[in-house]
């Protein structure tokens, strides 16, 4: 008995990471592995390959469910703990943002020369997506939003997570910009979690 021809538009499955692959794609949009399997090819594949694809899919689901559960727990904990204590500084914050492909989000505030901001960022839902991270001063930010060619005061490595340790050379407003570097054709919107804390460089003895 042979498999019936698959209807046009049927999605396939990546033979390496197990995610769904759009119809007609020559490689996986997630891991770039070539030769995605159609449903008929997956059913006829060796047992070991079918088991690995199924296990990978289950593992990804467990990771996503775990992240969603952790976020839900954090949200409920915040509700029961009441409203946060405001620090008065916009660069001491912790929040999640949804960022569309080719788009960005930013946090900003004034930093006194010599003071610094520390923190971290990471992608979630889906987990492991890359994040672009740069910092602009006020003049370069104006160029950025105008569609110019700004020069960042700091450029981080594009990765799914990273540390933030930035010392301002002069007093100015600084813009911490987090981008989704994937093209709009991917329709890949994902979450970015950012936590930062403003730290003064003034010593405990009060001497500048």
C-alpha positions, 0 to 999 in steps of 0.5 A: 500500500502506497501513501496518497499524494500529499496536498499542496501546502502541507507542512513538513518536519525538520529531520534535525530539530523537529520543528514544522517547516513551511511547504516547499522550503529546502531547509529548516527556518530554525536550525538551517538543516537541509532536507525537511521531511514530508509527512509521508517521508516521516512515516517511512523514515527509519525508526531511530530517526522518527523517535529522535524527531518525536523526542525533540518535539516533546523536549521543545514543548516541555521547555516552552511549557516550563517557561510559560509556567515560570512567567505565570508564577512570576506574574502571580507572585507579583500580584500577591506581593502588591505593587512594586516599589518605584525607584524613580529611575527608569533604568532600574527596571524588569519587564518583558516585551513582545518584538516583531521581526525587524522591529525593536524596543528600548528603555532609556534614561539619564546616566551621570558620567561615571555611573553605570547600568548593569543587568541582563536580557534574554529571549523567551517564547520561543526560547533561544531566538537571537537579540540585537543589543546596542546603546545610543546617546541622545544625539545618535538616538535622534539619528536612529529614529530618523532612519540615519546611520547612527554610531552606537556607544556600545554594541553587544553580541547578537545572541539569545541572552547577554549581560549588561555592564555599561559605564557612561562616559559623560552625563546624557540620556542613553537608549538601550535598544533591543532588536528582533533581527529576523526579517519581516518575511519570517513573521517571527514575533518573540518575547524579550525579557530585560532586567537592569539596575542603575548603579552610582559610582559615588563612594560611600564616603561621599567624596566625588 
